[in-house]
């Protein structure tokens, strides 16, 4: 499964990573890389809680925005 991740820069200069597939999974970082890494570590929690909804393999696909 490919999971799209959107990284956007906020007005305060921080970056936010979101996934349309998992709308409750939102992470913030000082850099796009930090926001993505936080997002990458948070995703398994959502997958574990909803294991029937997700396949065994998930690949992140980063979309625009920074």
Jmol script that loads the backbone (N, CA, C; Angstrom):
load data "model"
ATOM      1  N   UNK A   1       0.852  -1.182   0.000  1.00  0.00           N
ATOM      2  CA  UNK A   1       0.000   0.000   0.000  1.00  0.00           C
ATOM      3  C   UNK A   1       0.892   1.238   0.000  1.00  0.00           C
ATOM      4  N   UNK A   2       0.572   2.183  -0.834  1.00  0.00           N
ATOM      5  CA  UNK A   2       1.275   3.459  -0.860  1.00  0.00           C
ATOM      6  C   UNK A   2       0.452   4.459  -0.058  1.00  0.00           C
ATOM      7  N   UNK A   3       1.091   5.078   0.904  1.00  0.00           N
ATOM      8  CA  UNK A   3       0.430   6.059   1.760  1.00  0.00           C
ATOM      9  C   UNK A   3       0.971   7.437   1.422  1.00  0.00           C
ATOM     10  N   UNK A   4       0.119   8.306   0.906  1.00  0.00           N
ATOM     11  CA  UNK A   4       0.541   9.658   0.569  1.00  0.00           C
ATOM     12  C   UNK A   4       0.708  10.489   1.828  1.00  0.00           C
ATOM     13  N   UNK A   5       1.780  11.283   1.850  1.00  0.00           N
ATOM     14  CA  UNK A   5       2.055  12.186   2.958  1.00  0.00           C
ATOM     15  C   UNK A   5       2.249  13.574   2.373  1.00  0.00           C
ATOM     16  N   UNK A   6       1.499  14.534   2.869  1.00  0.00           N
ATOM     17  CA  UNK A   6       1.595  15.918   2.414  1.00  0.00           C
ATOM     18  C   UNK A   6       2.349  16.711   3.472  1.00  0.00           C
ATOM     19  N   UNK A   7       3.401  17.401   3.055  1.00  0.00           N
ATOM     20  CA  UNK A   7       4.171  18.236   3.969  1.00  0.00           C
ATOM     21  C   UNK A   7       3.946  19.689   3.576  1.00  0.00           C
ATOM     22  N   UNK A   8       3.498  20.477   4.540  1.00  0.00           N
ATOM     23  CA  UNK A   8       3.238  21.892   4.277  1.00  0.00           C
ATOM     24  C   UNK A   8       3.947  22.757   5.311  1.00  0.00           C
ATOM     25  N   UNK A   9       4.376  23.927   4.869  1.00  0.00           N
ATOM     26  CA  UNK A   9       5.036  24.882   5.762  1.00  0.00           C
ATOM     27  C   UNK A   9       3.967  25.785   6.371  1.00  0.00           C
ATOM     28  N   UNK A  10       4.024  25.948   7.667  1.00  0.00           N
ATOM     29  CA  UNK A  10       3.074  26.780   8.382  1.00  0.00           C
ATOM     30  C   UNK A  10       3.598  28.210   8.473  1.00  0.00           C
ATOM     31  N   UNK A  11       2.746  29.147   8.831  1.00  0.00           N
ATOM     32  CA  UNK A  11       3.144  30.558   8.936  1.00  0.00           C
ATOM     33  C   UNK A  11       4.230  30.795   9.980  1.00  0.00           C
ATOM     34  N   UNK A  12       4.258  29.938  11.006  1.00  0.00           N
ATOM     35  CA  UNK A  12       5.270  30.105  12.050  1.00  0.00           C
ATOM     36  C   UNK A  12       6.613  29.477  11.677  1.00  0.00           C
ATOM     37  N   UNK A  13       6.724  28.911  10.460  1.00  0.00           N
ATOM     38  CA  UNK A  13       7.967  28.347   9.975  1.00  0.00           C
ATOM     39  C   UNK A  13       8.137  26.863  10.230  1.00  0.00           C
ATOM     40  N   UNK A  14       7.213  26.253  10.960  1.00  0.00           N
ATOM     41  CA  UNK A  14       7.285  24.813  11.182  1.00  0.00           C
ATOM     42  C   UNK A  14       6.666  24.081  10.000  1.00  0.00           C
ATOM     43  N   UNK A  15       6.879  22.776   9.942  1.00  0.00           N
ATOM     44  CA  UNK A  15       6.339  21.947   8.869  1.00  0.00           C
ATOM     45  C   UNK A  15       5.395  20.911   9.453  1.00  0.00           C
ATOM     46  N   UNK A  16       4.310  20.658   8.737  1.00  0.00           N
ATOM     47  CA  UNK A  16       3.306  19.702   9.181  1.00  0.00           C
ATOM     48  C   UNK A  16       3.171  18.600   8.135  1.00  0.00           C
ATOM     49  N   UNK A  17       3.161  17.354   8.614  1.00  0.00           N
ATOM     50  CA  UNK A  17       2.961  16.197   7.741  1.00  0.00           C
ATOM     51  C   UNK A  17       1.589  15.602   8.027  1.00  0.00           C
ATOM     52  N   UNK A  18       0.808  15.372   6.979  1.00  0.00           N
ATOM     53  CA  UNK A  18      -0.521  14.774   7.103  1.00  0.00           C
ATOM     54  C   UNK A  18      -0.688  13.691   6.045  1.00  0.00           C
ATOM     55  N   UNK A  19      -1.616  12.776   6.314  1.00  0.00           N
ATOM     56  CA  UNK A  19      -1.938  11.709   5.366  1.00  0.00           C
ATOM     57  C   UNK A  19      -3.444  11.667   5.165  1.00  0.00           C
ATOM     58  N   UNK A  20      -3.932  11.847   3.936  1.00  0.00           N
ATOM     59  CA  UNK A  20      -5.366  11.777   3.698  1.00  0.00           C
ATOM     60  C   UNK A  20      -5.977  10.438   4.117  1.00  0.00           C
ATOM     61  N   UNK A  21      -5.210   9.357   4.018  1.00  0.00           N
ATOM     62  CA  UNK A  21      -5.703   8.027   4.379  1.00  0.00           C
ATOM     63  C   UNK A  21      -5.906   7.893   5.884  1.00  0.00           C
ATOM     64  N   UNK A  22      -5.077   8.605   6.660  1.00  0.00           N
ATOM     65  CA  UNK A  22      -5.159   8.568   8.126  1.00  0.00           C
ATOM     66  C   UNK A  22      -5.265  10.012   8.615  1.00  0.00           C
ATOM     67  N   UNK A  23      -6.444  10.615   8.533  1.00  0.00           N
ATOM     68  CA  UNK A  23      -6.590  12.038   8.840  1.00  0.00           C
ATOM     69  C   UNK A  23      -6.216  12.430  10.267  1.00  0.00           C
ATOM     70  N   UNK A  24      -6.291  11.511  11.208  1.00  0.00           N
ATOM     71  CA  UNK A  24      -5.935  11.840  12.587  1.00  0.00           C
ATOM     72  C   UNK A  24      -4.426  11.841  12.825  1.00  0.00           C
ATOM     73  N   UNK A  25      -3.658  11.396  11.854  1.00  0.00           N
ATOM     74  CA  UNK A  25      -2.205  11.320  11.988  1.00  0.00           C
ATOM     75  C   UNK A  25      -1.592  12.605  11.441  1.00  0.00           C
ATOM     76  N   UNK A  26      -1.282  13.526  12.330  1.00  0.00           N
ATOM     77  CA  UNK A  26      -0.705  14.817  11.964  1.00  0.00           C
ATOM     78  C   UNK A  26       0.535  15.019  12.831  1.00  0.00           C
ATOM     79  N   UNK A  27       1.662  15.329  12.200  1.00  0.00           N
ATOM     80  CA  UNK A  27       2.885  15.568  12.948  1.00  0.00           C
ATOM     81  C   UNK A  27       3.502  16.886  12.537  1.00  0.00           C
ATOM     82  N   UNK A  28       4.329  17.447  13.417  1.00  0.00           N
ATOM     83  CA  UNK A  28       4.944  18.741  13.176  1.00  0.00           C
ATOM     84  C   UNK A  28       6.435  18.642  13.450  1.00  0.00           C
ATOM     85  N   UNK A  29       7.226  19.395  12.692  1.00  0.00           N
ATOM     86  CA  UNK A  29       8.666  19.426  12.907  1.00  0.00           C
ATOM     87  C   UNK A  29       9.245  20.766  12.500  1.00  0.00           C
ATOM     88  N   UNK A  30      10.484  20.995  12.919  1.00  0.00           N
ATOM     89  CA  UNK A  30      11.163  22.236  12.560  1.00  0.00           C
ATOM     90  C   UNK A  30      11.608  22.228  11.105  1.00  0.00           C
ATOM     91  N   UNK A  31      11.753  21.015  10.542  1.00  0.00           N
ATOM     92  CA  UNK A  31      12.146  20.853   9.139  1.00  0.00           C
ATOM     93  C   UNK A  31      11.192  19.848   8.488  1.00  0.00           C
ATOM     94  N   UNK A  32      11.127  19.824   7.161  1.00  0.00           N
ATOM     95  CA  UNK A  32      10.293  18.816   6.498  1.00  0.00           C
ATOM     96  C   UNK A  32      10.728  17.405   6.879  1.00  0.00           C
ATOM     97  N   UNK A  33      12.032  17.184   6.975  1.00  0.00           N
ATOM     98  CA  UNK A  33      12.552  15.861   7.321  1.00  0.00           C
ATOM     99  C   UNK A  33      12.095  15.440   8.723  1.00  0.00           C
ATOM    100  N   UNK A  34      12.138  16.358   9.682  1.00  0.00           N
ATOM    101  CA  UNK A  34      11.706  16.041  11.042  1.00  0.00           C
ATOM    102  C   UNK A  34      10.210  15.718  11.082  1.00  0.00           C
ATOM    103  N   UNK A  35       9.405  16.494  10.374  1.00  0.00           N
ATOM    104  CA  UNK A  35       7.956  16.231  10.330  1.00  0.00           C
ATOM    105  C   UNK A  35       7.684  14.857   9.717  1.00  0.00           C
ATOM    106  N   UNK A  36       8.414  14.510   8.655  1.00  0.00           N
ATOM    107  CA  UNK A  36       8.232  13.217   8.002  1.00  0.00           C
ATOM    108  C   UNK A  36       8.666  12.070   8.906  1.00  0.00           C
ATOM    109  N   UNK A  37       9.802  12.218   9.577  1.00  0.00           N
ATOM    110  CA  UNK A  37      10.279  11.161  10.473  1.00  0.00           C
ATOM    111  C   UNK A  37       9.297  10.927  11.624  1.00  0.00           C
ATOM    112  N   UNK A  38       8.758  11.993  12.174  1.00  0.00           N
ATOM    113  CA  UNK A  38       7.759  11.849  13.234  1.00  0.00           C
ATOM    114  C   UNK A  38       6.519  11.140  12.697  1.00  0.00           C
ATOM    115  N   UNK A  39       6.135  11.487  11.485  1.00  0.00           N
ATOM    116  CA  UNK A  39       4.972  10.863  10.851  1.00  0.00           C
ATOM    117  C   UNK A  39       5.226   9.372  10.640  1.00  0.00           C
ATOM    118  N   UNK A  40       6.417   9.060  10.170  1.00  0.00           N
ATOM    119  CA  UNK A  40       6.799   7.676   9.899  1.00  0.00           C
ATOM    120  C   UNK A  40       6.741   6.827  11.177  1.00  0.00           C
ATOM    121  N   UNK A  41       7.104   7.392  12.309  1.00  0.00           N
ATOM    122  CA  UNK A  41       7.069   6.637  13.566  1.00  0.00           C
ATOM    123  C   UNK A  41       5.668   6.551  14.157  1.00  0.00           C
ATOM    124  N   UNK A  42       4.812   7.496  13.824  1.00  0.00           N
ATOM    125  CA  UNK A  42       3.459   7.491  14.366  1.00  0.00           C
ATOM    126  C   UNK A  42       2.516   6.554  13.603  1.00  0.00           C
ATOM    127  N   UNK A  43       2.752   6.351  12.328  1.00  0.00           N
ATOM    128  CA  UNK A  43       1.870   5.531  11.494  1.00  0.00           C
ATOM    129  C   UNK A  43       1.644   4.121  12.048  1.00  0.00           C
ATOM    130  N   UNK A  44       2.679   3.420  12.523  1.00  0.00           N
ATOM    131  CA  UNK A  44       2.437   2.057  13.035  1.00  0.00           C
ATOM    132  C   UNK A  44       1.403   1.981  14.162  1.00  0.00           C
ATOM    133  N   UNK A  45       1.276   3.024  14.961  1.00  0.00           N
ATOM    134  CA  UNK A  45       0.248   3.046  16.015  1.00  0.00           C
ATOM    135  C   UNK A  45      -1.154   2.969  15.421  1.00  0.00           C
ATOM    136  N   UNK A  46      -1.367   3.728  14.366  1.00  0.00           N
ATOM    137  CA  UNK A  46      -2.677   3.726  13.712  1.00  0.00           C
ATOM    138  C   UNK A  46      -2.928   2.410  12.993  1.00  0.00           C
ATOM    139  N   UNK A  47      -1.885   1.873  12.380  1.00  0.00           N
ATOM    140  CA  UNK A  47      -2.023   0.597  11.678  1.00  0.00           C
ATOM    141  C   UNK A  47      -2.335  -0.516  12.679  1.00  0.00           C
ATOM    142  N   UNK A  48      -1.643  -0.528  13.810  1.00  0.00           N
ATOM    143  CA  UNK A  48      -1.871  -1.553  14.829  1.00  0.00           C
ATOM    144  C   UNK A  48      -3.289  -1.477  15.384  1.00  0.00           C
ATOM    145  N   UNK A  49      -3.797  -0.280  15.540  1.00  0.00           N
ATOM    146  CA  UNK A  49      -5.149  -0.104  16.075  1.00  0.00           C
ATOM    147  C   UNK A  49      -6.218  -0.496  15.064  1.00  0.00           C
ATOM    148  N   UNK A  50      -5.871  -0.471  13.780  1.00  0.00           N
ATOM    149  CA  UNK A  50      -6.837  -0.770  12.717  1.00  0.00           C
ATOM    150  C   UNK A  50      -6.263  -1.811  11.765  1.00  0.00           C
ATOM    151  N   UNK A  51      -5.715  -2.880  12.285  1.00  0.00           N
ATOM    152  CA  UNK A  51      -4.993  -3.849  11.459  1.00  0.00           C
ATOM    153  C   UNK A  51      -5.845  -4.455  10.345  1.00  0.00           C
ATOM    154  N   UNK A  52      -7.157  -4.486  10.501  1.00  0.00           N
ATOM    155  CA  UNK A  52      -8.018  -5.026   9.444  1.00  0.00           C
ATOM    156  C   UNK A  52      -8.086  -4.099   8.237  1.00  0.00           C
ATOM    157  N   UNK A  53      -7.757  -2.830   8.435  1.00  0.00           N
ATOM    158  CA  UNK A  53      -7.898  -1.832   7.374  1.00  0.00           C
ATOM    159  C   UNK A  53      -6.633  -1.648   6.539  1.00  0.00           C
ATOM    160  N   UNK A  54      -5.504  -2.158   7.011  1.00  0.00           N
ATOM    161  CA  UNK A  54      -4.237  -1.905   6.332  1.00  0.00           C
ATOM    162  C   UNK A  54      -3.532  -3.212   5.988  1.00  0.00           C
ATOM    163  N   UNK A  55      -2.828  -3.232   4.856  1.00  0.00           N
ATOM    164  CA  UNK A  55      -2.039  -4.405   4.497  1.00  0.00           C
ATOM    165  C   UNK A  55      -0.755  -4.459   5.336  1.00  0.00           C
ATOM    166  N   UNK A  56       0.020  -5.526   5.170  1.00  0.00           N
ATOM    167  CA  UNK A  56       1.257  -5.690   5.938  1.00  0.00           C
ATOM    168  C   UNK A  56       2.328  -4.662   5.570  1.00  0.00           C
ATOM    169  N   UNK A  57       2.366  -4.226   4.327  1.00  0.00           N
ATOM    170  CA  UNK A  57       3.402  -3.299   3.877  1.00  0.00           C
ATOM    171  C   UNK A  57       2.805  -1.946   3.531  1.00  0.00           C
ATOM    172  N   UNK A  58       3.444  -0.908   4.034  1.00  0.00           N
ATOM    173  CA  UNK A  58       3.019   0.462   3.734  1.00  0.00           C
ATOM    174  C   UNK A  58       4.246   1.242   3.286  1.00  0.00           C
ATOM    175  N   UNK A  59       4.136   1.919   2.145  1.00  0.00           N
ATOM    176  CA  UNK A  59       5.199   2.739   1.615  1.00  0.00           C
ATOM    177  C   UNK A  59       4.743   4.191   1.615  1.00  0.00           C
ATOM    178  N   UNK A  60       5.594   5.077   2.120  1.00  0.00           N
ATOM    179  CA  UNK A  60       5.249   6.497   2.156  1.00  0.00           C
ATOM    180  C   UNK A  60       5.601   7.148   0.833  1.00  0.00           C
ATOM    181  N   UNK A  61       4.720   7.992   0.345  1.00  0.00           N
ATOM    182  CA  UNK A  61       4.920   8.751  -0.876  1.00  0.00           C
ATOM    183  C   UNK A  61       4.717  10.211  -0.502  1.00  0.00           C
ATOM    184  N   UNK A  62       5.805  10.993  -0.494  1.00  0.00           N
ATOM    185  CA  UNK A  62       5.752  12.379  -0.055  1.00  0.00           C
ATOM    186  C   UNK A  62       5.284  13.262  -1.195  1.00  0.00           C
ATOM    187  N   UNK A  63       4.290  14.096  -0.909  1.00  0.00           N
ATOM    188  CA  UNK A  63       3.718  15.009  -1.886  1.00  0.00           C
ATOM    189  C   UNK A  63       4.121  16.439  -1.575  1.00  0.00           C
ATOM    190  N   UNK A  64       4.375  17.239  -2.573  1.00  0.00           N
ATOM    191  CA  UNK A  64       4.638  18.663  -2.600  1.00  0.00           C
ATOM    192  C   UNK A  64       4.798  19.416  -1.314  1.00  0.00           C
ATOM    193  N   UNK A  65       4.506  20.660  -1.372  1.00  0.00           N
ATOM    194  CA  UNK A  65       4.267  21.521  -0.256  1.00  0.00           C
ATOM    195  C   UNK A  65       5.391  22.191   0.468  1.00  0.00           C
ATOM    196  N   UNK A  66       6.641  21.829   0.396  1.00  0.00           N
ATOM    197  CA  UNK A  66       7.626  22.550   1.187  1.00  0.00           C
ATOM    198  C   UNK A  66       8.540  23.290   0.278  1.00  0.00           C
TER     199      UNK A  66
END
end "model"
wireframe off; spacefill off
backbone 0.3
color backbone group
